[in-house]
Structures are given as C-alpha cells and as structure tokens.
Amino acid sequence: MNNLLFRSLCLLCLLSASFCRAQKVDKLILAQLLKDNKLIIHPNQDVTVLTNDARQGVSVTGVVWIKGVNFSTGSIDVDLRGKDVFQQSFLGIAFHGVNDITYDAIYFRPFNFQSPDTLRKKHTVQYISEPDYPWDRLRKEHPLVYESTVIPMPLAAGWFHAHIVVEKDEIVVYVNHSKVPSLKVKKLNNRNDGMIGLWNDALKGDFANLEIREDR
C-alpha cells in the first residue's frame, strides 16, 4: 500500500470516528416512558399505551413533553399515525420548547394525504413557530412556503415515518425514508435549544419509535 493511499485511509477513519463521537443517540420506547412517568401530562390530556401493536407506542392528545430531554440541533425520527377525518387529525413533533405556548413544531395533516384536491395535498406537512408564527399567519403571509406536499404520500390512516433535521437556521423534513425532502424551511426564531414533545391536535394521534440524534 503506497503512502498516499495509507494516509487517505487513515484520514477517512479519523473523520468517521469524529462524526460518530459528534452525535448523541437516544432511542426512546414511548410506552416505557409513560410507565416510568417520564412524560409531562396535564390533567386534561389523554395518553395511553397502544395495544395490539408491536411498536410499543402511545396515543396522545395535546402536546406531551419528554422529561429530561433538551435538544439543540441534529435529527428526530418518529413513526406517526393519524386519522382520515377531515380537519380533525394533526400530529407531529414539537421541539425547542420553552413551555406549552412557546415552541417550534413540524406536523402533518393526514386527512389531506389522499385528497383528490390538489391544493389540500400541498397542505400536508407544516412548520410553525409558536406563538409568533402560527399556521394561519404563515399561510396568509407566506403561502406554500412553510407548508408543502409530503413525498411520497402515505395512506391517510396508516403509519408513516418522519425524519426531521434541525440545523441552526434551517429545518428539513423527509417522509418514509425518501431522499427527496417534503419540506425545507428557514427557522423563524433565535432559540437554540429546548424541550422535545409529541405534538397533537383534535383527535388522538399515535406515536412510536422516537429516536433523537443530537449534535455535540
């Protein structure tokens, strides 16, 4: 092996090792977190373990924060399942949370996944930054910038996978392991870290296989 090739291989190994050390990975079993009282649940919220499902997930209403997890930049992976009920199923992930009022979120509208209406399909994945930039303000002031079409389009009432990449100034969303992003937006605030939570509105939503990779 010549010296140039040897040095190149050594450099590649060092870079690979550095990358591996640069991320902290947490694979969270949501059903176990619920059992261990590691989810922040308010009295008016309903959180239950999914039965007859091997994913060991939970079904929730509202925003359910995870105790002891602070997230800055990296990626969030999760399996989600909503309901095919018009305007009654919204679910996703909240991050950089300060409290129930101040946070960012990526969420989905499953009832639009299989809609024959072309415009509704463009409203399937959404970024918001509460409280200053809710969905209605973003849609009015920046139409089809902070919401987009999911690629590929899942079944409306089936499980789908979301991979959310959170960088310092940008957020990118991939669905069902596609290499094509469904949404790519600029972050709308200066918060650098905060809580992570399961985000849901209206009818209960299902969550499983949450994995958090945080840059170090």
C-alpha positions in Angstrom: 0.0 0.0 0.0 1.5 3.3 -1.0 1.9 6.2 1.4 -0.7 8.4 -0.2 -3.4 5.7 0.0 -2.4 4.8 3.5 -2.7 8.5 4.6 -6.1 8.8 2.9 -7.4 5.7 4.7 -6.2 7.0 8.0 -7.8 10.4 7.4 -11.1 8.7 6.5 -11.0 6.6 9.6 -10.4 9.7 11.8 -13.2 11.6 10.1 -15.6 8.7 10.6 -14.7 8.3 14.2 -15.0 12.1 14.8 -18.5 12.0 13.2 -19.6 9.1 15.4 -18.4 10.9 18.5 -20.2 14.1 17.4 -23.7 12.8 17.9 -25.6 11.6 20.9 -28.3 9.0 20.0 -31.3 8.3 22.2 -33.8 5.6 21.1 -36.9 6.1 23.3 -39.6 3.5 23.9 -42.6 5.7 24.5 -44.7 3.1 26.2 -41.9 2.6 28.8 -41.6 6.4 29.2 -45.3 6.6 30.0 -44.9 3.7 32.5 -41.9 5.3 34.2 -43.7 8.7 34.5 -41.2 10.4 32.2 -43.8 12.2 30.1 -45.3 15.6 31.1 -49.0 15.1 31.0 -51.6 17.7 32.1 -54.8 16.6 33.8 -56.9 17.4 30.7 -54.7 15.3 28.4 -55.3 11.6 27.5 -52.2 9.5 27.0 -52.5 5.7 26.6 -50.3 2.8 25.5 -51.1 1.4 22.1 -52.4 -2.1 22.4 -52.1 -4.9 19.8 -49.2 -3.2 18.2 -45.5 -4.2 18.3 -44.2 -0.7 18.2 -44.6 0.0 21.9 -46.0 3.4 21.1 -48.5 5.7 22.7 -51.7 7.6 21.7 -51.9 11.2 22.9 -53.8 14.4 22.8 -52.2 17.8 23.1 -48.5 18.4 23.5 -46.7 15.8 25.6 -43.2 16.9 26.6 -40.5 14.3 27.4 -38.9 14.9 30.8 -35.2 15.4 31.0 -34.6 15.8 27.2 -33.1 19.0 25.9 -32.5 19.2 22.2 -30.4 21.7 20.1 -29.5 20.6 16.6 -29.5 17.1 15.0 -32.3 14.9 13.8 -35.6 13.5 15.1 -37.1 10.2 13.8 -40.5 9.0 14.7 -43.4 6.8 13.4 -46.8 8.5 13.4 -50.4 7.5 12.6 -53.3 9.9 12.3 -56.9 9.6 11.3 -58.6 10.1 8.0 -61.2 12.6 9.4 -61.3 16.0 7.7 -59.9 18.8 9.8 -59.7 16.5 12.9 -56.2 15.0 12.7 -53.0 16.9 13.2 -49.8 15.4 14.6 -46.1 15.8 14.7 -43.1 16.8 16.8 -42.6 19.9 18.9 -39.0 21.0 19.6 -37.0 23.9 21.1 -39.9 24.1 23.6 -40.0 26.6 26.4 -43.5 25.8 27.6 -46.9 24.9 26.1 -47.1 28.2 24.4 -43.6 28.8 23.0 -42.1 26.2 20.8 -41.4 25.1 17.2 -43.2 22.2 15.5 -43.3 20.1 12.4 -46.7 18.5 12.0 -48.8 16.7 9.4 -52.4 16.7 8.2 -53.1 13.0 7.4 -56.7 13.7 6.2 -55.1 15.6 3.3 -52.8 12.7 2.3 -55.1 11.1 -0.2 -57.3 14.0 -1.0 -58.2 14.5 -4.7 -57.9 18.2 -4.1 -54.5 19.4 -5.4 -54.4 22.4 -3.1 -55.2 20.3 0.0 -52.3 18.0 -0.9 -50.0 21.0 -0.7 -51.1 21.5 2.9 -49.9 18.1 4.3 -46.7 19.0 6.2 -46.4 22.2 8.2 -43.8 24.2 10.1 -44.9 26.6 12.8 -43.1 28.7 15.5 -45.5 29.5 18.3 -46.7 31.9 19.4 -45.4 34.4 16.8 -45.8 32.3 13.7 -48.9 30.1 13.8 -50.0 28.2 10.7 -52.7 30.7 9.7 -50.3 33.7 9.7 -47.7 31.8 7.7 -50.3 30.7 5.2 -51.6 34.2 4.8 -48.2 36.0 4.6 -46.1 33.2 3.0 -48.4 30.9 1.1 -46.9 27.4 0.4 -43.6 28.4 1.9 -43.9 26.8 5.4 -46.2 24.0 4.3 -45.9 21.6 1.4 -46.7 18.2 -0.1 -45.5 15.0 1.5 -43.2 12.9 -0.7 -44.1 10.1 -1.0 -47.7 10.4 0.1 -48.7 7.9 2.8 -52.0 6.4 3.5 -54.3 8.7 5.4 -54.9 6.3 8.4 -51.7 4.3 8.2 -48.3 4.5 9.9 -45.7 6.7 8.3 -42.1 7.7 9.2 -40.8 11.2 9.6 -37.1 12.2 9.7 -36.8 15.8 10.9 -33.4 17.5 10.5 -33.0 20.6 12.7 -30.0 22.8 12.0 -29.1 26.2 13.4 -31.0 28.1 10.8 -32.9 25.5 8.8 -35.3 22.6 9.2 -35.7 19.8 6.6 -38.3 17.0 6.7 -38.2 13.7 5.0 -41.0 11.1 4.9 -40.9 7.3 4.7 -37.1 7.3 4.1 -37.3 9.3 0.9 -34.2 11.1 -0.3 -36.4 13.9 -1.5 -37.3 16.4 1.2 -41.0 17.1 1.8 -40.3 20.4 3.4 -37.3 22.7 3.7 -37.6 26.0 5.6 -35.7 28.6 7.5 -36.2 28.7 11.2 -38.2 31.6 12.4 -36.7 32.3 15.8 -33.4 32.6 17.7 -34.0 29.8 20.2 -31.1 27.4 20.1 -32.5 24.5 22.2 -35.4 23.4 24.3 -37.7 20.6 25.1 -39.0 17.9 22.7 -42.6 16.8 22.7 -45.2 14.7 20.9 -47.5 17.3 19.2 -51.1 16.5 18.5 -54.3 18.5 18.0 -58.0 17.4 17.7 -58.4 13.6 17.6 -55.8 11.4 19.3 -52.6 10.7 17.4 -50.3 7.7 17.6 -46.5 7.9 18.1 -43.8 5.2 18.2 -40.0 4.6 17.6 -38.8 8.0 18.7 -35.1 8.4 18.0 -33.2 11.6 18.8 -29.7 12.3 17.4 -28.2 15.4 18.8 -25.1 17.2 17.5 -22.3 17.6 20.1 
